[in-house]
Amino acid sequence: MTPSLAWHRLFFLIVSGFTAWVGFFGFFRPHEIMRALPWPMPPLHARFVGALYLSATVFLLLALFARSRAQVRATVVIAFAWTGWLLLITLVHHDTFDLARVQVWYWIAAYVSFPIAAAWLAWRRPARPGRADTPIASAWVIGCLRAQGLLLVALAAALVALPDRIVTLWPWQITPFLSQVYSGPVLGYGIGSLTLASRRNWPETLIPMIGQFVFASLALIGSSWHLALFSPGCLADPLVSPA
């Protein structure tokens, strides 16, 4: 094991265990989502959350086998934004949690410790791109990353600040609370995209982009299993409806 990656790998291993647990029940056993999360949600919501957490599992496991800290810098930033923001959402909605349930304590322990550990790895053990890192020379790739990042950060802000409005625009029925819960992963991917756009190197970009591709693929698959729940004429219909 590379000494400089030991703490990173321990972090990725622990967090991936949590995300795999949530992702498995959310996506494959949505009716049992209460075994993984501290609150109930309908199957479509559970599968959407499961897709998010399975995508996180993929990029965390890939980061686990990275050869340099420079390759996983953005992954740590995504983890910090994702978990740190969900910690804030948890504090705001503390009255919705039933402290008698063990899942609540797992959730609290995870979302207190994960952002602290990610912040320590990101800012106390920084890494610079190595000489062998391949820069992103194509301006359109940087432009896409920057546009995606701005769009996702704006969406995360809307999910938090305007949940009642989001409820009317979302392609399936959603509650204001779930709107704010969704904002954590969205913000993580948004800040990650902006970080990658500023750092402009392929080794660091590859792992998060694979994770985002996994999320998009699983979200479409999961949505296709619940077509009847989509609002008629919504923007998502052409993406999930059969030809």
C-alpha positions as CSV (number, residue, x, y, z in Angstrom):
1,M,0.0,0.0,0.0
2,T,1.3,3.4,-0.9
3,P,1.9,5.2,2.4
4,S,0.7,8.6,1.1
5,L,-2.7,7.0,0.3
6,A,-3.2,5.0,3.4
7,W,-5.6,7.4,5.1
8,H,-7.4,8.1,1.8
9,R,-8.0,4.4,1.2
10,L,-9.3,3.8,4.7
11,F,-11.7,6.7,4.2
12,F,-12.9,5.4,0.8
13,L,-13.3,1.9,2.2
14,I,-15.5,3.0,5.2
15,V,-17.6,5.4,3.2
16,S,-18.1,3.0,0.3
17,G,-19.5,0.4,2.8
18,F,-22.1,3.0,3.9
19,T,-23.0,4.1,0.3
20,A,-23.2,0.5,-0.9
21,W,-25.6,-0.4,1.9
22,V,-27.9,2.5,1.2
23,G,-27.6,2.1,-2.6
24,F,-28.4,-1.7,-2.5
25,F,-31.6,-1.3,-0.5
26,G,-32.6,1.9,-2.3
27,F,-32.2,0.6,-5.8
28,F,-32.8,-3.2,-5.5
29,R,-35.1,-3.4,-2.5
30,P,-36.8,-0.1,-2.3
31,H,-39.6,-1.4,-0.1
32,E,-37.0,-2.2,2.6
33,I,-35.3,1.3,2.4
34,M,-36.0,1.8,6.1
35,R,-33.3,-0.8,6.8
36,A,-30.7,1.7,5.4
37,L,-32.2,5.2,5.9
38,P,-33.8,6.9,8.9
39,W,-37.0,7.9,7.0
40,P,-39.4,6.1,4.6
41,M,-39.8,7.0,0.9
42,P,-41.8,5.5,-2.0
43,P,-40.0,3.1,-4.3
44,L,-39.3,5.6,-7.1
45,H,-37.7,8.0,-4.6
46,A,-35.8,5.1,-3.0
47,R,-34.4,4.0,-6.4
48,F,-33.3,7.5,-7.3
49,V,-31.5,7.8,-4.0
50,G,-30.1,4.3,-4.5
51,A,-28.8,5.3,-7.9
52,L,-27.0,8.3,-6.3
53,Y,-25.4,6.1,-3.6
54,L,-24.5,3.3,-5.9
55,S,-22.7,5.9,-8.2
56,A,-20.8,7.1,-5.1
57,T,-19.9,3.5,-4.3
58,V,-18.4,3.1,-7.8
59,F,-16.2,6.2,-7.6
60,L,-15.2,5.5,-4.0
61,L,-14.1,2.0,-4.9
62,L,-12.2,3.3,-8.0
63,A,-10.5,5.9,-5.8
64,L,-9.6,3.1,-3.3
65,F,-7.3,1.6,-6.0
66,A,-5.9,4.9,-7.3
67,R,-2.1,5.1,-7.4
68,S,-1.7,8.8,-6.3
69,R,-3.4,11.3,-4.1
70,A,-3.6,13.6,-7.1
71,Q,-6.0,11.2,-8.8
72,V,-8.5,11.4,-5.9
73,R,-8.4,15.0,-5.0
74,A,-11.7,15.8,-6.6
75,T,-13.3,12.7,-5.1
76,V,-12.5,13.9,-1.6
77,V,-13.9,17.3,-2.4
78,I,-17.2,15.7,-3.7
79,A,-17.4,13.6,-0.6
80,F,-16.9,16.7,1.6
81,A,-19.6,18.8,-0.2
82,W,-22.0,15.9,-0.3
83,T,-21.8,14.8,3.3
84,G,-21.2,18.2,4.8
85,W,-24.3,19.6,3.1
86,L,-26.4,16.6,4.2
87,L,-25.2,17.2,7.8
88,L,-26.6,20.7,7.6
89,I,-29.9,19.4,6.2
90,T,-30.0,16.9,9.0
91,L,-29.5,19.6,11.6
92,V,-32.2,21.7,10.1
93,H,-34.7,18.8,10.0
94,H,-33.6,17.2,13.3
95,D,-37.2,17.0,14.5
96,T,-38.1,14.5,11.7
97,F,-35.7,11.9,13.0
98,D,-36.8,9.2,15.4
99,L,-33.9,8.8,17.8
100,A,-35.3,5.4,18.9
101,R,-34.2,3.9,15.6
102,V,-30.7,2.6,15.2
103,Q,-30.6,3.8,11.5
104,V,-30.8,7.4,12.8
105,W,-27.7,7.0,14.9
106,Y,-25.8,5.4,11.9
107,W,-26.9,8.3,9.8
108,I,-25.8,10.9,12.4
109,A,-22.5,9.2,13.0
110,A,-21.8,9.0,9.3
111,Y,-22.7,12.5,8.4
112,V,-20.8,14.0,11.3
113,S,-17.6,12.0,10.8
114,F,-17.5,11.8,7.0
115,P,-17.2,15.6,6.3
116,I,-14.7,16.0,9.0
117,A,-12.5,13.3,7.6
118,A,-12.9,14.5,4.0
119,A,-12.0,18.0,5.1
120,W,-8.9,16.8,6.8
121,L,-7.8,14.7,3.7
122,A,-8.5,17.6,1.3
123,W,-6.9,20.5,3.2
124,R,-4.4,18.9,5.6
125,R,-3.1,16.3,3.2
126,P,-3.3,18.1,-0.2
127,A,-1.8,16.7,-3.4
128,R,-0.7,18.4,-6.6
129,P,-0.9,16.8,-10.1
130,G,2.2,14.8,-11.0
131,R,4.3,15.3,-14.0
132,A,2.8,12.3,-15.7
133,D,-0.8,13.7,-15.4
134,T,-2.4,14.3,-18.8
135,P,-3.8,17.8,-19.1
136,I,-7.2,18.3,-20.7
137,A,-6.4,20.2,-23.9
138,S,-9.9,20.4,-25.4
139,A,-11.7,23.6,-24.5
140,W,-15.1,22.0,-25.0
141,V,-14.4,19.4,-22.3
142,I,-13.6,22.2,-19.8
143,G,-16.6,24.1,-21.0
144,C,-18.9,21.1,-20.4
145,L,-17.5,20.5,-16.9
146,R,-17.9,24.2,-16.0
147,A,-21.5,24.4,-17.4
148,Q,-22.5,21.1,-15.7
149,G,-21.0,22.4,-12.4
150,L,-22.8,25.7,-12.6
151,L,-26.1,24.0,-13.5
152,L,-25.9,21.5,-10.7
153,V,-24.9,24.0,-8.0
154,A,-27.8,26.2,-9.1
155,L,-30.1,23.2,-8.9
156,A,-28.8,22.3,-5.5
157,A,-29.5,25.9,-4.3
158,A,-33.0,25.8,-5.7
159,L,-33.7,22.4,-4.1
160,V,-32.8,24.0,-0.7
161,A,-34.1,27.5,-1.0
162,L,-37.2,26.9,-3.1
163,P,-38.4,23.4,-2.1
164,D,-42.1,24.3,-2.4
165,R,-41.5,25.5,-6.0
166,I,-39.4,22.4,-6.8
167,V,-42.3,20.2,-5.7
168,T,-44.4,21.6,-8.6
169,L,-41.6,21.2,-11.2
170,W,-40.1,17.9,-10.3
171,P,-41.1,15.1,-12.8
172,W,-42.6,12.9,-10.0
173,Q,-44.2,13.7,-6.7
174,I,-41.7,14.9,-4.2
175,T,-41.8,16.5,-0.7
176,P,-40.0,19.7,0.3
177,F,-37.9,17.6,2.7
178,L,-36.8,15.2,0.0
179,S,-36.0,18.1,-2.2
180,Q,-33.5,19.3,0.3
181,V,-32.1,15.8,0.9
182,Y,-31.5,15.5,-2.9
183,S,-29.5,18.8,-2.8
184,G,-26.6,17.1,-1.0
185,P,-25.5,14.7,-3.8
186,V,-26.4,17.3,-6.5
187,L,-24.2,19.9,-4.8
188,G,-21.4,17.4,-4.4
189,Y,-21.4,16.6,-8.1
190,G,-21.7,20.3,-9.0
191,I,-18.8,21.4,-6.9
192,G,-16.8,18.4,-8.2
193,S,-17.4,19.4,-11.8
194,L,-16.3,23.0,-11.1
195,T,-13.2,21.6,-9.3
196,L,-12.3,19.4,-12.3
197,A,-12.9,22.3,-14.7
198,S,-10.4,24.4,-12.8
199,R,-7.7,21.6,-12.5
200,R,-7.9,20.4,-16.1
201,N,-6.3,17.0,-15.9
202,W,-7.6,13.6,-17.1
203,P,-6.4,11.3,-14.2
204,E,-8.4,13.4,-11.6
205,T,-11.4,13.7,-13.9
206,L,-11.8,10.1,-14.9
207,I,-13.1,8.7,-11.6
208,P,-15.8,11.2,-10.8
209,M,-17.0,11.1,-14.4
210,I,-17.4,7.4,-14.3
211,G,-19.5,7.8,-11.1
212,Q,-21.7,10.4,-12.8
213,F,-22.2,8.1,-15.8
214,V,-23.3,5.3,-13.4
215,F,-25.8,7.5,-11.7
216,A,-27.3,8.7,-15.0
217,S,-27.6,5.1,-16.2
218,L,-29.1,3.8,-13.0
219,A,-31.5,6.7,-12.7
220,L,-32.8,6.1,-16.2
221,I,-33.2,2.4,-15.5
222,G,-34.9,2.9,-12.2
223,S,-37.2,5.5,-13.7
224,S,-38.2,3.2,-16.5
225,W,-39.7,0.8,-13.8
226,H,-42.0,3.5,-12.5
227,L,-43.3,5.2,-15.7
228,A,-46.8,5.5,-14.4
229,L,-45.6,7.9,-11.6
230,F,-44.3,10.5,-14.0
231,S,-46.4,13.6,-14.6
232,P,-47.8,13.7,-18.2
233,G,-45.8,15.9,-20.5
234,C,-42.9,16.4,-18.0
235,L,-39.4,16.9,-19.4
236,A,-38.3,13.5,-18.2
237,D,-40.9,11.6,-20.3
238,P,-38.9,11.4,-23.5
239,L,-35.9,10.1,-21.6
240,V,-37.7,7.2,-19.8
241,S,-40.7,6.4,-22.1
242,P,-40.4,3.6,-24.6
243,A,-40.1,4.6,-28.2
